[in-house]
Amino acid sequence: MAELEQEEEEGNHRDQLDGGMTVLDFDMLCATVALQTHGVSRKAEGGFEGEFGGVQRMWEGEILDCLQDRRIAVQSVCCPCYRFGQNMRRANIGPCFLQGSIYFILVMAILSCFIAFGVTRQHCYLYIGFSFAFSLGLYVGYFRIRIKKQFNIGGSDSSLDECAYHLICPCCALSQENQLTKKDG
């Protein structure tokens, strides 16, 4: 009788241990090992302790690795507003339709201003177009920074870099964000 009670207690103890464990993905495991190998603790440095317990991850590939998934690359080129909306939905930042619509409106405003400048040669359209492009860069850069914070991604500490990635090569930046949100979202 005592053996049965002891086995039952051990079984309950095992169930409690299994229920309390969290599963880390491979990137987080590698980052943890790398940080421990170098004796670095993000918490000790006053770093961000987020959803992943202070383990800092990296982007899935470089910014120019956008052709690894050709379907996503084609989506990013042909309809970046849809890809942006999908990335935001997967990251639980906002609804796809709203995010994609704002992206689409900003892009259309930029294109219409540059077309108006080409037709009329009035510089005010050029300046307005650049201001819309700057607004688009700030808008998508802000959400890229939120994705970095949400998934605790290391890299450049400059917010300007995140805005510049979307202004210089938006298709590559959208593809890179998709690779991350696809795995975690």
N, C-alpha and C positions, 0 to 999 in steps of 0.2 A: 504494500500500500504506500509506503514511504517512497519507494522507487517511482511509482506512478506520479505522485505529487512533485517529486524532484524533476522528472522528465517534463511535466506540464509547465513548471516554472521556467525551465530552460527553453521550452518552446515559446512561451510568452516573451521571455527575454530576447530571443532571436527575432520574433515578430516586431518587437519594439525597435530593435536595431535596424531591421530592414525598413521599417516605416520611417525612420528618422534620417536615412541616408539619402543624399541627393546624387544624381548622376551628372557628371561633368562631361562635356564633349571633349574631343581630342585636342582641340586648340587650347582650351583652358587648361587641360592637363599638361600640355607641353609648356605653356606659359608659366604654370606653377613650378614645374621642375626647373625651368630656366631661371626663374627668380630665386628659387632656393639654392641653386648651384652658385649663383653670383652673390648670395647672401643679402639679397635686396628684399625688403618688405615694403610694399606700397603703403601699408598702414603706418609703418614707422616713419616714412618720409612725409606723412601728411597727405598722401595721395587719395584719390577718390576710391571709396569703398562702396561699390554699388551692388548690383544684382549678383555679381559673380564673386563676391567676397574679397575684393581687392586684387583679383587676378586680372592683369591687363592683357587684352587680346590685341591682335593686329588685323588689319584689313585682309580679306581673302584675296591675295594677289596684289599686284601693283596696279596703278591707275590705268596703265596702257595694256593690261591683260584682258581687254574687253571682248576679244574674239574667241575666248575659250568656250563660251556658250553662244554659238552663232544666232540661235533663235532670240535670245535676249538682246544681242547686239543689233539685230535687225529691228526688233521692237523699239529699242532706244533711238535708233536713227529715224525710223518712219513715224513713230508716234511717241515722242518723249513724254508728252503730258500723261498718257496712259501708264507708261512705265513708272513715272514719278508717283502717280496716284497709287499704283499697286505696291510700290516700295513703302509708302507711308502707311498704307492699310496693313501690310504685313508687320510693320514695326509698331502698330497700334498707336500711331501718332494722329491719324485723322482718317475720315472716310475717303475712299478712292475718288469718288466723283467730285467732291469739293476740292481736294488737293490738285487733281488733274485739271479741273476747270480753271482754277486760279493760274496754274502754270500756262494753260492754253491762252488765257486772256492776256497775260503778260507777253507771251511770245508773239501773239497777233498784233499787239500794240507796237512792239518793236518793229516787226516787219512792215506794218502800215506806215509808221513814221519814216522808215528808210525808203520806202517806195514813194511817199509824198516828197521827200527830199530829192529823190532822183527825178521826179517829174517837175517840181517847181523850182528846185535849186535854192530854196529858202533855208537858211541855216538853222532856223528855229526848230524845224522838224528833225534835223540831225541831233540837236541838243536834247530834244524831248526823247528821241529814240535811245540815245545813250543813257538818259536818266531811267528809262524803262529797263534797259539792259542791266544797269546797276541795281535797280530794284529786284529784278529777277535773280541776279547773283546773290543778293542779300537774303532773299526769300529761300532759295534752295540751299544756300550755305547754312542758314540757320537750322534747317531741318537735318542737314548732314551732320552738324555739330550735335544735335539732339540724338541722332542715331549713334554717334560716337560715344556720347555719355551713357545712353541707355544700355549699349552692349559693352561698355568699358573698353573701348578700342584705343590703343596707344598710337603714337605717331606724332605728327606736327602739333604743337600747342597753339599755333597761330590760326585764328578764325579766318583770317584773310586767305590762307591757303585753301580752306574748304570752299570759300566763295569763288576763288580763282579756278579751282578744278571744274566747277560747273560752268563758268564763263568760257574757259578755254576749250574744254573737251567734255561737254555735257553728256554725250553718249557713253563715254568711258566711265564717268562718275556714276551715272545711273546703273550701268552694268555692274560696277563694283558694289554699289549699295544693294543691288538685287542678290548678289552672291551671298551676302551676309544675312539679309532678311529671309532668304529662301531657307536657310538652315535653321534659323532660330524662330522665325515667325509662324 
